[in-house]
Amino acid sequence: MRRGSRPLLVGQLIGLALLLVDCKSTFRTWVPPEEYKITIASDALFVRTSEGDYVDGYLAEYETEFRKERMFIFLELPHYIKGDRLIMSGRPAKATVQIELGGRTYEGVPVYIVERASPNIPSVPNIPTQK
């Protein structure tokens, strides 16, 4: 083996080992939070996720491609009421929840971790006055 190829081989083996360790890592690359216009569909709920954690939050609805979708939004301090409209930015968690509400059972509802939520108050259109 040549003198120059030995350090190169060692470097490649170290790089391969680091790559294999990184592939089994639970860390992910940073993804910017998505923004949703949601409507709160339930009062505050305390539910257990598919991962076994208990969380406070709300069942919410939003529209995508002309279909109503449901999500469970996880908030540290729940202070909204049913029917509130919000602009929410957050990320989906790995967990799902099963919610029984109004005699219906919703299974596999994805949990979203809310980063920012504010009331969605539509502004009044600016109509010019007639002269």
Helices and strands as residue ranges (DSSP letters): H 5-23, E 34-40, E 45-48, E 54-64, E 67-74, E 85-101, E 104-119
